[in-house]
Amino acid sequence: MHRRLSLVVVGVVACGSPAGKPDYPSLAATAPAAAPSGGAADPVPEAPAPDPAEFATPTSNPTGAPIAITWAPAVVGERRTRDIAHLALYTSGWDSDIRRQRTVRHFHADERVAAVGAGRATALEVAFDDGRETVTFDDDAPNPQTLVSGEYRIEVRGDGPAVAVSRGGSGYPIGDREREELEGIYGGGELGRDAPLLTVLKGRTLRVGETVTLTPEEQAIAGAGDPLDVPISLTLAAVADGVATFRFAFFTSTAPAGAEVRGVSLAFGVEVTTGRLRTVAIVDARGDSSPRMRSTSRMTETTALTY
C-alpha cells in the first residue's frame, strides 16, 4: 500500500528552459489559484504525530438509494485545468537535535486529452503556467524553485503506472528533475497511480454514508497486482452538486509500542453522470520512534480539475 497511496517527495533543482512552439495548438491559460498556506516567512512547525482517529474506519450508516456512477469514456479534445496545492512538514531528531522542514508546492496546468484507449485518456497535451516549490529548513531562508514550466506531452507507457514525457512533441530535451516531477504528477490520476483505485470504484455501488472493507480481490486491484496486507476502508462520504466523494483510508501501527505508525486518506470526487474526476485529496501521516530517535511527517495535497 505504501507505493500506491503516497507521493514521493524529492529534492530541489531547477527545471530545464522552455522549448519553442510545439506542433499542437497552445492551450489557453487561466489564472492560477493561490499557493497553499504555510507561507515562506512563517516559522517551520514540527510535524504532528499521526492521529489514529483521523484514519479510523467510519461506522457504516447508509442512507437513501444506492448511487450509481455513469462511467462515460474519455473523449479526444476534452480540455480542463489542473490545480495542485501541496504542503508537507517533516521533523526528525536524534536525542535533542531536532530538524524541521516545510515544503510548499503549487502546480497549475491547462490540459487537452490527446489520445484515448479502452475508454480512458492515454495521452495529454499540457501547458504549465505555474510549477513552484519552496522548501524551508528550520529557521533558514526559504529556497524557492520553479520545477516545471511550458508545454509537454504525457503518454501512458504500457499497462502500468509509468508515463513517457516529452517537450510538447518538439523533441526539446527535458531535465531529469523536470521529468521526475511530471512523472510524479501524471504517473498518478487517471493515467497511472490512482487508476487502480478508480477501477475499484467502478465495481462498487454504495449508498451515502456506507462503509465497506475492500475484498481480497479489490485489494489486489488497488495494489495493481501487488499483495496488500493492510485493511483498507472505502466510504461514500457525500454527494453534492452532482459530485460523489469516495474515501479510501487505512491506519497501521507496530503494536504494542507504536514505534512505526502510518495513516493514509485518499478521497476522490467524481461526477455522478460522467465519472469524470473532479477532485483528489490526500493525507499521508507517518511516525517512527526509538529511545533516542524520532521522526514524523505529514503531507496534504489537493487536486482540482475544472472542465
ZISULQUI-V141542 format. One line per field, one symbol per residue. ss: DSSP state (h for helix, s for strand, l for the rest). phi: phi as a letter, one per 20 degrees, with the letter a starting at -180 (. if undefined). burial: 1 if it has 16 or more other ideal C-beta (glycine too) atoms within 10 Angstrom, else 0. A space follows every 50 residues. Layout:
ss = ???
phi = ???
burial = ???
This chain:
ss = llllllllllllllllllllllllllllllllllllllllllllllllll lhhhhlllllllssssslllllllllllssssssssssssssssllssss sssssssssssssssssllsssssssssssssssssslllllssssllls ssssssllllllsssssllllslllhhhhhhhhhhhllhhhlllhhhhhh hhlllsssllsssllhhhhhhhllllllllllssssssssllssssssss sssllllllsssssssssssslllllssssssssssssslllssssssss ssssssl
phi = .gfedbdeedfdbfefffefgfecffefedfffffffoffeffeeffffg dgffdfffffbfcmegedeeefffcfnfdadcccdccccccbbcleeddc bccdcbcbbeccfdbcblncfdbcdccedbbebcdcdldfffdebeecan dbcdcfdmeeefcdccelmenffcfffgfffffffefdmfebgegfffff ffeccddgneccegfgffffffelnefdddfdeccefacblmdeddcebb ccbefefmfccbccccdddcffecmffdbccdccdcbbbbgdcbbcbbcc bcccddd
burial = 10011110100000110010010000100001001101000001001011 00001010000000001010000100000111111111111110000001 11111111111111010001111111111111111100000000101111 11111100001010111101010100111111111111111111111101 10010101111101000110111100010001111110000011111111 11000000001111111111100111110111111110100001111111 1111100
